[in-house]
């Protein structure tokens, strides 16, 4: 029996506006370290976020919203760059080929005062596993599919994506577009570091965590919900979010009580947020409910990473 109605208003203007505002204010989980005006993005935005959200809502209504979270995030960021007074969007999704074979693409070339920047961005959701000591390493932060790890993503950015604009093939692709060569590269990973519900507080030095997020297996989920909601009264409750609503903190009324008698088994991961039942409030925290084999699969992925080092 379903535990809740599944929200489907992710493409409403208000939801898009909330995502844009979060993107302007959020600190990335990880940055390659170059200090530019792109962090935070609030410094480069010009114009009304409401107007940008209106435009995107209309565009998605006619042509369809991006299906994948990464593409949705990219559309939001591109819309902000296009409305910026301080940044000129030179190129986006520049394909790099070796003869006829595609070897990658450059996310963005943007012009800032005094420089042209090659920017690579991603939005990711990584759950911390293992012991507190394990979780001080990026190899212990694993995506819900167990195919994606924070250490691998950082390595791929540093050794492949961020260097591509300086290779002969990358420079040829930039020249073919009639664009200036970048003078610097910057990698940003936005998203959520998801801590184990029963033992939070341990993560790699230098990474940012802003929105409280926890994970539990399906078997642990009800205990996790009771524990995490203990500081809150019965005026609060849970809401299950569709995947396309995962980017920004949710604002709305809770659709489920504080104590849920049963939960659907997730195919991979479901996201529940804690909000008030009496008014439109921003989520206090979120709980990702993973399938029951997640812990074993994630530990195997971590051990493979450690063995390869």
Steps between C-alpha positions, in 0.01 A plus 500: 500500500646841406622703794430839346398691194807571288544868424506592132529881499876519440453700182276765652649850496520516881700176517737616226545837672589321824763295316650809340516681832667201666756481220584868548554458873638147537864425560626209289591174672840521333692758300825455309620804689517798266348807661268665248177695509313184404502394864249587627296547184299782660784732397441441131120497476316789341126536462203343671518135606121497467528605135762232432275240666204615289705462185624151592151386606361609162788339312461171684122507456544521122807285447505277808708528813841330522453139613832462682597700808835591346334644189246687712779653708685596183191674360460701821864608500496590131193718551680687780810558285285628215352766731830607657637851470846401621549178302479447126408147398733425208430132448313208654537127442792538258562153356864384482575235238797295387420478131142363509514361853360717781733498801312750715356848516570827674210598723544877479731769370416828674660842488567670832669835555860442391476131414326224307405208723440136413236383750401141576199445730304205637229427752551185705353312795754302701429289809774449757566139600733308727667610820553863603862465384384356164276801449789743528602366155318590180499132398234430767240729343293296256207585273164317535581282197839402651651572156605853590749599770619840612869410467449382142305811406766732644775302325314510168452875530865563587662266251261506204221758492691803631808432286312439176486867405882512504550199272559539127162339426323722750663815366412398146134461601504841665660656193243332274230680699681830450549547875788626712714248685441480876763635737381286794279201581262449792315188614198515732297214648166607647255279684472312826729304729263251662605385845403171669203578725643327809856639482528838326779753525800347322605609151810594301669829587428775251159381386187705563173374643220750533161325494454226764466169317505144630457151365363169624421167342133413458520270804635785713282777359225512763753502785694772317187711456411471867852595602543792262155647570531476880573875546180588311136497609213318330441822306775366275494214256664349194459545127633265236659680206523401139857473374471818293435691824821396670714800401380777733363482855125443478247758614146385573270324743573149621277236342583221745497480880805508722472124561445298185372146544644360177724614219521389141817317407707723275627369169823683578444799728204710613525845657283613793510852641385625841277810492208651692150366445343838576657733245746542217841454659842407367619150579684455828688194379475220250529123526600285205358150534727256317420146392605239753799375298644851472733473800660178372533627144640834615758330723613285206540816292705662777721195544566491125613861520730433792647190335579699186698763692 
